Amino acid sequence: MCDGQGRPVRLHLTAGQVSDFKAADVLLADLSDETEEVIGHRGYDSNRIRLSLAERNITACIPPKKNRKSKPPYNWCGAPTGLELRDR
């Protein structure tokens, strides 16, 4: 996970076959109260992640997976390679 300037702030290694969203709980667990937006790639698109962020008033800027039946609203915020935080 990187901050808004692209500097690494958190790292969590998993096995290669582990889905991105399964590791997201660890990365998103103790976000700063200043975090206003989390930017991620499609691998982080899950209802659980979106709900967890919404409960903390954090905007999820994550494009929906192509096979998602109900696509949530999405505003393009950049092209991340992982997770990025934007603080208030």
Buried (B, 14 or more C-beta within 10 A) or exposed (E): BBBBEEEEBBEEEEEEEEEBBEBBEEBBEEBEEEBBBBBBBBBBBBEEBBEBBEEEEBBBBBBBBEEEEEEEEEEEBEEBEBBBBBEE
